[in-house]
Amino acid sequence: MRSLLAASMVVLSFASAHAQAPAAKPVKIGVLNDQSGQYADAAGPAAVEVAKMAIADFGGKLLGQPIEIVAADHQNKTDVASGIARRWIDTEGVDVILDIGNSAVALALSDLVRDRNKMMIVSSAGASTITNEKCSPNTFQWTYNTATLARSTAKALLGQGGNEWFFLTADYAFGHAFEADASAVVKANGGKLVGAVRHPFNTSDFSSFLLQAQSSGANVLALANAGGDTSNSLMQAHEFGLLGLKSKMKVAALLFQITDAKSVGLKNMQGLYTSEAFYWNRNDASREFGKRFFDKVGRMPTQVQAGMYSATKHYLKAVEAAGTLDNTAVLAKFRSLPVNDFFSEKGYVREDGMHIHDYYLLQAKPVEQSTGPWDFYNVVATVPADDANIPREQSKCPLMKKS
């Protein structure tokens, strides 16, 4: 039974050696996401596991107190998420809320954490409005947003002749943001928007939408959706002949987690392009983390699960550097400390709350080139951090200092 807490409240106390003057209370981290629904594979319970990994690797103790973690399922409902977050902050002493996993939920919680002067670090919710129009000094986007993935993918496909775009868009905040961000890049680089159609969240039949795309004359079909919606639309696109090495239409999944790839299967992904912030088989450091995660969870990590580890570790470093749980001091350290780990090389936190780091354009491997069940992609290009993110002068965030 899915209860408000999804029976997932966990308290961890790790032994450690970060000797400091004791804080008045333990550092308490809350992981709030979809634990059992549409986004559970991409983040879900495994996001809690990587937060535990980061805590254990840090030493399990901070400011002389054990580090505690609680987790809950918001069921993709803003009212449920708000109720949990209020209780965590007001009565249970949670210092920071991580992951989120749903853009509508993230936008709903942003004002709450700001009013309470707490922190929210979003790893698996992608609407660019979170750190653009609706930016807050207390909210951060760590792994990606719709703008970064859209810019990374759109620029590359435009360079390969994909200049007429049709969007298949999930009809909620996340999908709308993805379509808007990618459309802006297409138009700014001389491309043409041929059409768009919006589908209900978690639908199973994409046939009518794909027929519209097929008859549009577009040479790029952009999937502005996520999770099971992306997997189902891709498999049906393959059946309709829109996706494949012989297809005249390029298919770009603007957000496509490795768990989605496993569900769809490499055979059904031929010709597919996507961009990610993390791919386990990119270099030695990513492969090492991928192996650790695989040994613990039984599969390779998604980009948002890898990002969760990085975000958790950076928060703990910020508290340690601040020497206090006072959130104003922690926020200052969180923004000023550089980020350099397996996920983010030479990364930093911008004024708008966006974690600035590189992205990677991926293309599905030919089946015969795959070396194993999780080896799906060739890394086609690295998209530099400043190219992938919304340019400073185009930001609508009032926290940004234009220069």
C-alpha positions in Angstrom: 0.0 0.0 0.0 1.3 3.4 -1.0 1.2 5.5 2.1 2.3 9.1 2.4 5.8 7.9 3.3 5.6 4.8 1.1 6.9 2.9 4.1 10.4 4.2 3.2 11.5 6.2 6.2 15.0 5.2 7.0 17.4 6.5 9.6 21.1 5.8 9.1 23.8 6.3 11.6 27.3 5.7 10.2 30.5 5.6 12.2 33.0 8.1 11.0 36.0 10.3 11.7 35.2 13.9 10.7 36.2 15.3 14.1 34.7 18.7 14.7 32.9 20.6 17.5 29.6 18.8 17.8 26.5 20.5 16.2 23.3 20.8 18.3 21.6 18.2 16.1 22.4 15.7 13.4 22.6 16.7 9.8 19.3 15.4 8.3 18.8 14.8 4.5 15.5 14.1 3.0 15.2 12.2 -0.4 11.7 13.0 -1.9 10.8 11.4 -5.2 8.7 9.0 -7.1 9.4 5.6 -5.5 6.8 3.5 -7.2 5.4 5.1 -10.3 6.5 6.5 -13.7 9.9 7.8 -12.7 10.8 5.1 -10.1 13.4 3.4 -12.3 15.2 6.6 -13.3 15.5 7.8 -9.7 13.3 6.1 -7.1 14.7 3.8 -4.4 18.1 3.6 -6.1 18.4 7.4 -5.6 18.2 6.8 -1.9 20.9 4.1 -2.2 23.3 6.5 -3.9 22.7 9.1 -1.2 23.6 6.4 1.3 26.7 5.6 -0.7 27.8 9.3 -0.6 27.1 9.5 3.1 29.2 6.4 3.8 32.0 7.6 1.5 32.0 10.9 3.4 32.4 9.1 6.6 28.8 9.0 8.0 29.4 11.8 10.5 29.5 15.5 10.3 30.0 18.3 12.8 30.4 15.7 15.4 26.9 14.2 14.7 25.7 11.2 12.7 24.3 12.0 9.3 20.7 10.9 9.0 18.5 10.3 5.9 14.8 10.0 5.5 13.0 9.1 2.2 9.4 9.3 1.0 7.3 8.8 -2.1 5.4 11.9 -3.3 3.4 9.8 -5.9 3.9 12.6 -8.4 1.3 14.7 -6.5 2.1 18.2 -5.5 -0.2 18.1 -2.5 1.4 14.9 -1.2 4.9 16.3 -1.7 4.0 19.6 0.0 2.6 17.8 3.0 5.7 15.7 3.4 8.1 18.6 2.9 6.3 20.7 5.5 6.4 18.0 8.1 10.0 17.2 7.4 11.0 20.9 7.7 8.7 22.1 10.5 8.7 19.1 12.8 11.4 16.6 11.8 14.4 18.9 11.4 15.3 18.0 7.8 18.0 20.4 6.5 17.9 19.7 2.8 15.5 18.0 0.4 17.0 16.2 -2.6 16.0 14.6 -5.9 12.3 15.5 -6.4 11.7 13.7 -9.7 8.8 15.8 -10.9 9.0 19.3 -12.3 5.5 20.4 -11.0 6.5 19.1 -7.5 9.8 21.0 -7.7 8.1 24.2 -8.6 5.5 23.8 -5.9 8.2 23.2 -3.2 10.5 26.0 -4.3 8.6 28.7 -2.4 8.3 26.5 0.7 12.0 25.9 1.1 12.7 29.6 0.4 10.2 30.7 3.0 11.7 28.3 5.6 15.2 29.1 4.6 16.1 25.5 3.8 17.6 24.0 0.7 16.3 21.9 -2.2 18.7 20.2 -4.6 16.9 18.9 -7.7 18.5 15.9 -9.5 15.7 14.3 -11.5 13.2 17.1 -12.3 14.1 18.9 -15.4 12.0 22.0 -16.2 14.4 24.8 -16.9 12.0 27.3 -15.2 13.2 25.9 -11.9 16.5 27.8 -12.3 15.3 30.3 -14.9 12.1 32.3 -14.5 11.2 30.6 -11.1 14.8 30.6 -9.7 15.3 30.8 -6.0 18.4 31.3 -3.8 17.4 28.1 -2.0 16.8 25.8 -5.0 19.4 24.1 -7.2 19.4 21.9 -10.3 22.2 19.5 -10.2 22.1 17.0 -13.0 20.3 18.6 -16.0 17.4 20.6 -17.2 15.3 20.8 -20.3 17.4 23.6 -21.7 20.8 21.8 -21.4 19.6 18.5 -22.9 17.6 20.4 -25.6 20.6 22.6 -26.6 23.0 19.7 -26.6 20.8 17.5 -28.9 19.3 20.1 -31.1 22.6 21.8 -32.1 24.1 18.5 -33.1 21.2 17.3 -35.2 20.9 20.7 -36.9 24.5 20.3 -37.9 23.7 17.0 -39.5 20.9 18.4 -41.6 18.0 17.9 -39.2 16.4 21.3 -39.8 12.6 20.5 -39.8 11.3 19.5 -36.4 8.1 17.9 -35.1 7.6 17.6 -31.4 5.8 14.8 -29.5 5.3 16.4 -26.1 4.1 15.2 -22.8 1.2 17.4 -21.7 2.6 18.8 -18.4 5.1 21.3 -17.1 8.2 19.2 -17.9 7.2 18.4 -21.5 6.1 22.0 -22.2 9.5 23.3 -21.0 11.4 20.7 -23.1 9.5 21.7 -26.2 9.9 25.4 -25.6 13.7 25.1 -24.9 14.4 22.9 -28.0 12.2 25.0 -30.2 14.1 28.1 -29.3 17.4 26.4 -30.2 16.0 25.2 -33.5 14.7 28.6 -34.5 17.8 30.4 -33.4 20.0 28.2 -35.6 17.9 28.5 -38.7 15.7 25.4 -38.3 12.0 25.2 -38.8 9.2 24.0 -36.5 6.9 21.9 -38.6 4.4 20.9 -35.9 3.8 19.5 -32.5 1.3 17.3 -30.7 0.8 16.8 -27.0 0.0 13.5 -25.4 -1.4 12.6 -21.9 0.9 11.6 -19.1 1.5 7.8 -19.0 -0.4 6.9 -22.1 0.1 3.6 -23.9 -1.1 4.3 -27.5 1.0 6.8 -29.5 -0.3 5.6 -33.0 -2.3 8.7 -33.8 0.5 11.1 -32.6 3.1 9.2 -34.7 0.9 9.3 -37.8 0.8 13.1 -37.5 4.5 13.2 -37.2 5.0 10.9 -40.2 2.7 13.0 -42.4 4.2 16.3 -41.3 7.2 16.2 -43.6 9.6 16.9 -40.7 13.0 15.3 -40.8 13.4 15.2 -37.0 11.0 13.7 -34.5 11.8 15.2 -31.1 10.4 13.3 -28.1 9.7 15.8 -25.3 8.7 13.3 -22.7 10.2 10.9 -20.2 10.2 7.5 -18.6 7.6 5.0 -19.8 6.2 7.6 -22.2 9.5 7.8 -24.0 10.0 4.0 -24.1 6.5 3.4 -25.5 6.7 6.1 -28.1 10.1 4.9 -29.2 9.0 1.3 -29.6 6.0 2.3 -31.5 8.0 4.7 -33.7 10.2 1.7 -34.6 7.1 -0.3 -35.5 5.9 2.6 -37.7 9.2 2.8 -39.5 10.0 6.3 -38.1 13.0 5.0 -36.2 15.7 2.9 -37.8 18.9 3.1 -39.8 16.9 3.3 -43.1 14.4 6.0 -41.9 14.5 9.4 -43.5 13.5 10.9 -40.1 16.0 11.3 -37.3 14.6 10.6 -33.9 15.8 12.5 -30.9 14.8 11.5 -27.3 15.4 14.7 -25.4 15.5 12.8 -22.1 16.3 9.1 -22.3 17.6 7.4 -19.2 19.7 4.2 -19.4 16.9 2.3 -17.7 14.6 3.4 -20.6 17.3 2.1 -23.1 17.3 -1.3 -21.3 13.5 -1.4 -21.6 13.4 -0.5 -25.3 16.4 -2.7 -26.3 19.3 -1.7 -28.5 17.7 -3.3 -31.6 14.8 -0.8 -31.3 17.1 2.2 -30.8 19.0 2.1 -34.0 19.4 5.6 -35.4 18.5 7.2 -32.0 20.2 10.3 -30.7 20.1 11.6 -27.1 22.2 13.7 -24.7 23.1 12.9 -21.1 25.0 14.4 -18.2 26.5 11.0 -17.3 27.1 7.7 -19.2 28.7 4.9 -17.2 31.0 3.8 -20.1 32.5 7.1 -20.9 35.8 6.9 -19.0 37.5 5.1 -16.2 36.0 7.2 -13.4 32.4 6.7 -14.7 33.0 3.0 -15.2 34.3 2.7 -11.6 31.1 4.3 -10.2 29.0 2.3 -12.6 30.5 -0.9 -11.2 30.0 0.1 -7.6 26.4 1.0 -8.3 25.8 -2.3 -10.3 27.2 -4.3 -7.4 24.8 -2.6 -5.0 21.6 -2.2 -7.2 22.0 -4.8 -10.0 22.0 -2.4 -12.9 23.9 0.6 -14.2 23.0 4.1 -12.9 21.0 6.7 -14.7 22.3 10.2 -15.0 20.1 11.4 -12.2 21.2 8.6 -9.9 24.8 9.5 -10.6 23.9 13.2 -10.1 22.3 12.3 -6.7 25.6 11.0 -5.4 27.5 14.1 -6.6 24.9 16.5 -5.1 24.8 14.7 -1.8 28.5 14.7 -1.5 28.7 18.4 -2.4 26.2 19.3 0.2 28.1 17.5 2.9 31.3 19.2 1.9 29.5 22.6 2.0 28.3 21.9 5.6 31.8 20.8 6.6 33.3 23.9 5.1 30.7 26.1 6.8 31.4 24.5 10.1 27.7 24.9 11.0 24.2 23.9 10.0 23.2 27.6 9.7 21.6 27.5 6.2 22.8 30.9 5.2 26.4 29.9 5.8 25.9 26.5 4.1 24.3 28.1 1.0 27.3 30.4 0.6 29.7 27.4 0.7 27.5 25.3 -1.5 27.7 28.1 -4.2 31.4 28.8 -3.8 33.0 25.4 -3.6 34.2 23.9 -7.0 32.8 20.6 -8.1 35.3 18.0 -9.4 34.2 14.3 -9.3 33.4 11.4 -11.6 30.1 13.2 -12.5 31.3 16.8 -13.0 34.8 17.8 -14.0 35.6 21.4 -13.2 31.9 22.1 -12.4 30.5 25.0 -10.5 27.3 26.4 -9.1 26.0 29.5 -11.0 24.0 32.3 -9.3 20.7 30.9 -10.7 21.3 27.6 -8.9 22.3 25.6 -11.9 25.2 23.2 -11.6 27.3 24.0 -14.6 29.0 21.0 -16.2 29.6 19.3 -19.5 27.1 17.1 -21.4 27.5 14.3 -23.9 25.9 13.7 -27.2 25.2 9.9 -27.5 24.2 7.8 -30.5 22.8 4.3 -30.2 25.5 1.8 -31.1 25.1 -0.7 -34.0 23.9 -3.9 -32.3 27.1 -5.8 -33.4 29.3 -3.2 -31.7 27.8 -3.5 -28.2 30.0 -5.3 -25.7 27.4 -6.1 -23.1 23.8 -5.7 -21.9 24.3 -2.1 -20.7 26.6 -0.9 -23.5 24.2 1.2 -25.6 26.0 4.2 -26.9 28.9 5.8 -28.7 29.8 9.1 -27.2 29.6 11.3 -30.3 30.7 14.6 -28.7 31.3 16.5 -25.5 29.2 19.6 -25.3 31.0 22.2 -23.1 29.2 23.4 -20.1 28.9 27.0 -21.2 27.5 25.9 -24.6 25.0 23.5 -23.1 23.5 25.9 -20.5 21.3 28.9 -21.0 23.7 31.8 -21.7 24.0 34.3 -18.9 22.7 37.2 -21.1 19.5 35.1 -22.0 18.7 34.1 -18.4 15.4 35.3 -17.0 16.6 34.6 -13.4 16.7 37.8 -11.3 19.6 36.3 -9.3 21.9 36.4 -12.4 24.3 39.2 -12.7 24.5 40.1 -16.4 27.9 40.9 -17.7 
